[in-house]
Amino acid sequence: MDRTLREDADAIIASSLKAVLPDEAVRRALAQFRPGRGRVLLVAAGKAAWQMTHAAVEALSRVDGGVVVTKYGHVKGEIPGVICCEAGHPVPDENGFAATEKALELVHGLQPEDTVLFLLSGGGSALFEKPLLPGAELQDITGQLLASGADIVEINIIRKRLSGVKGGRFAQACAPARVFSIVLSDVLGDPLDMIASGPAVPDTSTCAQAQAVAEKYHLQLSARAKALLAQETPKALDNVTTRITGSVRELCAAAADACRARGYEPLLLTDRLCCEAREAGSFLGTIARTHAGQGKKLAFLAGGETVVHLTGKGLGGRSQELALAAAPAIAGQKAAVFSVGSDGTDGPTDAAGGYVDGDTAAALAARGLRVFDVLQNNDAYHALQAVGGLIVTGATGTNVNDVAVALVEGE
């Protein structure tokens, strides 16, 4: 492993993630917060929910009650006046359903002078959920979608119609109270009704689109589920103000600044990467190989959210697959490719992403591992673990998609 490239990668990752932590972004958004004369209640959902709530309560000094629901391992301590809950992601579970019920109880029976501060971040689709069909059935449909290669927009079009809080229904539950929503975006282009399936935003998707997604991926649905897909969601809400406070664009800009600080000339290829993870990795690897040996330190950046189509039974995540897929292209070169999820978790693993360089392919081959075979089995985690290629950050407290970087050393 090239120690210099790995050190650069680790420094770029640390600097980029620090720059997109939600604390300052939440405080900026709260400058526009004008609560009514009544109670101020807080509900937060998503992978960054605890961090956002901590910043909000610190800035406001108090709230009159609150519920946080975030991913397992993401609660970092008690917050005064707030119940903090952990639940399942990416497949919703009973703890998430129970936490969402607590939130709905909190906002039940509010008056026009009351205000709900709603803090939303990526992962909220799974974590903040009141299923309109049996929980096990919702989990099965979510699993079908995740395994099919459906993108996040398609997944959310389905999920919001099977939910009592998504697609604007949570805002309806808060009425006549006002809702001030602060959103940390994890969806490309920041479409508000798609971020965590838009619990406080009018839904722009249609029943016809939902049924088309179900047909496209051959989803196995009960009669009840099919009936829910045919029911329209709220198309207008008059009690909500929304502020977007972070996105993958900021993550890419921070990564570019970090590359520049390490002596690389950065080039942002896209902040809307949306394709198969292994295809994105192969592409970044070929870009790095094309520019290797030209005497300049270069960094090529791509932000977004790739997808993984499950073809095996291994362990991994989209950032790990992306990185591993780049290894053959940069074999023998003074180059590296790494990808990291800004939330610190990549798939159902304890890794945030993966790193490969010009030595990785040979190191894998020495252990009898072929990149193609590993990818076919979706087992990037164990392959990268064997050659020191896992990136482990722990839970970061934010979630604004992924960033992938190809570094080319000047020679």
Buried (B, 14 or more C-beta within 10 A) or exposed (E): BBEEBBEBBBBBBEBBBEBBBBBEBBBBBBEEBEBEEBBBBBBBBBBBBBBBBBBBBEBBEEBBBBBBBBBBEBBEEEBEBBBBBBBBBBBBBEBBBEBBBBBBEBBEEBEEEBBBBBBBBBBBBBBBBBBBBEBEBBBBBBEBBBEBBBBBBBBBBBBBBBBBBBBBBBBBBBBEBBBBBBBBBBBBBBBBBBBBBBBBBBBBBEBEBBBEBBEEBEBEBEEEBEEBBEEEBBEEBEBBBBBBBBBBBBBBBBBBBBBEEBEBBBBBBBBBBBBBBBBBBBBBBBBBBBBBBEEEBBBBBBBBBBBBEBEEEBBBBBBBBBBBBBBBBBBEBBBBBBBBBBBBBBBEBBBBBBBBBBBBBEBBEEEEBEBEEBBEBBBBBBBBBBBEBBBEBEBBBBBBBBBBBBBBBBE
